[in-house]
């Protein structure tokens, strides 16, 4: 909100403040005229990383990856978790990676659409704080849908094969561990590529059950000799998340697809702070390295787009710094 104060000053209230749900900030702007306003505009333009030429950015510096597995964690893991910590130490440690999103709802949109709509940005903090009981951010209300759609919208337009595990899934109230878990998928692109046995967001359900479903699919892909170019997985993270991630990483590393695969892992929010831990696992990932480049949620998304030959969806992923420094052209290992 913005309010004019006596004397010509402007008060600007920022709901997210320093990124935590429970805080906000107040900015006081001194009186300004047209000349000062134009100077502010020039400063903003100069500080904006987006340039039109970035739309033509190529995958130079990235290896020839054919398969991308993109894992999003509703609740992030850190290096105290044994499997996660081992993978961070053995691959690239990103010590300046920042999550965009104060809660899972807006974090999911930034991680899959490179933007969160006004509807999601304004209402999702109320849901996260328990003040709003209605959750309609994943296909439930048209106002939540970004203008250019999502990563899977982009991939479908390019004709890429996909498989969805958990995104935009409405769970059955009761379902057996090995039975149908999902009642409805609230996205037209995802409906035909979703595994309905893979339960959507549900903190009472263990990620080990989700991993079991994915590993069953992976075994089928092995027998068929091919797997989807893009796999989208959603894990809770808190309930069996570390064990599930370890099982998935190990199975992929022993599969016939590993030599052409990259696994990307990031949290949807960082529990009150922006800095978080992220993973990129691949035979082409540098081993035991540290990367202090400032990356964020859309940096990972842009890296995936470049690997799959997809155009950016917004100015945010177009301008994002790709995580190319994590890779080397020659593969360094066969297994994580």
URLIN-V273205 format. One record per residue. OMEGA is omega in degrees with one decimal (* if undefined). D_CENTER is the distance of its C-alpha to the mean C-alpha in whole Angstrom. Layout:
OMEGA|D_CENTER, OMEGA|D_CENTER
//
This chain:
177.7|28, -179.5|31, 174.5|35, -178.7|38, 175.2|40, 179.6|44, 175.7|44, 177.0|42, 179.6|39, 176.4|35, -179.5|33, 179.4|30, -178.7|28, -173.6|24, -177.1|23, 176.1|20, -177.9|22, 176.3|20, 179.7|17, -176.8|19, -170.8|19, -177.7|23, 174.3|24, 177.9|24, 175.3|26, 176.5|29, 177.2|30, -176.9|34, -178.3|34, -179.6|38, -178.1|40, 176.1|39, -177.7|41, -179.3|40, 178.7|40, 179.1|38, 176.8|35, 177.8|36, 175.8|35, -178.7|32, 178.4|31, 179.8|31, 178.6|30, -179.6|26, -180.0|27, -177.8|28, -179.5|25, -176.5|22, -176.6|20, 169.8|20, -177.4|23, -177.2|24, -179.4|24, 176.9|21, -178.9|20, -178.7|22, -178.1|21, 179.4|21, 178.9|20, -179.2|22, 177.8|22, -179.3|20, -179.4|21, 178.6|22, 178.8|19, -174.8|19, 177.0|17, 172.9|13, -174.2|12, -175.7|8, 177.1|8, -176.9|6, 176.3|8, 174.5|10, -172.8|12, 171.3|11, 175.7|14, -171.8|16, 174.9|19, 175.7|21, -169.4|20, -178.9|22, -179.2|20, 179.8|17, 179.4|20, -179.6|21, 177.5|19, -177.1|18, -177.0|21, 178.8|22, -176.4|19, 176.2|18, 177.9|18, -174.2|15, 175.7|17, 179.3|16, -175.1|12, -179.9|11, 173.1|9, -179.4|9, -179.6|10, 179.9|13, -175.2|12, -174.8|10, -179.8|11, 175.9|10, 178.6|7, -179.3|6, 176.6|8, -176.8|6, -177.2|3, -178.1|5, -179.6|9, 175.6|9, 169.2|11, -177.3|12, 178.7|15, 179.7|18, -178.6|19, -177.4|15, -173.7|16, -172.8|19, -175.8|20, 176.1|17, 177.6|18, 177.4|21, -179.4|20, -179.6|18, 178.1|21, -179.9|23, 178.8|25, -174.7|24, -173.9|24, 178.2|23, -178.4|19, -173.4|19, -179.0|15, 178.3|14, -177.3|17, 179.0|20, -179.2|21, -179.0|21, 179.6|20, -174.7|16, 179.5|16, -176.8|15, -177.5|18, -179.4|16, -173.6|14, 178.5|11, -179.5|10, 174.2|12, 178.6|15, -178.8|15, 179.2|15, 178.5|18, 178.9|20, 178.7|20, -179.6|21, 174.7|19, -175.6|19, 171.0|16, -177.3|16, 178.3|14, 170.7|14, -178.3|13, 176.2|11, -177.4|14, 174.1|17, -173.9|20, 167.6|21, -179.6|25, 176.7|27, 179.1|28, 177.3|28, -178.0|29, -177.2|27, -178.4|27, 177.7|28, -176.6|26, -172.6|23, -179.8|22, -175.1|24, 175.5|22, -172.7|19, 172.9|18, -175.2|17, 179.9|20, -175.8|18, -173.3|16, -176.4|20, -176.7|21, -176.4|19, 171.7|18, -174.5|20, 176.0|21, -177.7|22, -173.4|19, 177.5|19, -177.5|16, -179.0|15, -175.5|18, 179.5|19, -176.0|22, -176.3|21, 175.0|21, 177.6|18, 174.6|21, 177.7|22, 179.5|18, 179.5|19, 179.4|22, -179.4|21, -178.9|19, 175.4|21, 176.3|24, -179.1|22, 176.8|22, 176.4|26, 177.9|26, 178.1|24, -179.1|27, -178.8|30, 179.6|29, 177.1|28, 176.4|25, -178.2|21, 178.6|19, -178.2|17, 174.0|14, -177.5|13, -178.1|10, 174.7|10, 177.2|10, 176.4|12, 179.5|13, -176.6|14, -175.5|17, 178.7|19, -174.2|20, -177.4|16, 178.5|18, 179.8|20, 179.2|18, 178.3|16, 179.2|19, -178.7|20, 179.8|18, -179.9|18, -178.5|22, 179.3|22, -178.3|20, 179.0|22, -178.5|25, 178.6|24, -175.7|26, -170.5|23, -176.2|22, -178.1|23, -172.4|21, 169.6|18, 179.5|15, 179.8|12, -178.7|9, 173.8|8, 177.0|6, 177.8|7, 173.6|6, -171.6|9, 172.0|12, 173.4|15, 175.8|17, -175.1|16, -176.6|14, -176.0|14, 179.4|12, 179.7|12, -177.4|10, 164.9|12, -177.1|12, -180.0|15, 172.2|18, -178.9|21, 179.9|21, 176.4|19, -176.7|21, 176.9|23, -174.5|24, 175.5|22, 179.1|21, -177.8|19, 176.1|20, 178.4|18, 175.7|16, 173.0|13, -176.1|10, -175.9|6, 171.9|7, 178.1|10, 178.8|7, -179.5|7, 178.1|10, 177.5|11, 179.5|10, -179.7|12, 179.5|15, -176.6|15, 179.4|16, -178.1|18, 176.9|16, 175.9|17, -177.4|14, -178.9|14, 176.0|15, -176.3|16, 176.5|13, 176.1|12, -176.6|15, -174.9|16, 177.0|13, 178.7|15, -176.4|14, -176.2|14, -177.7|17, 179.4|19, -172.8|17, 168.0|19, -172.4|23, -178.7|25, -178.5|27, -171.0|25, -176.6|26, 179.2|26, -176.8|26, 174.4|24, *|22
//
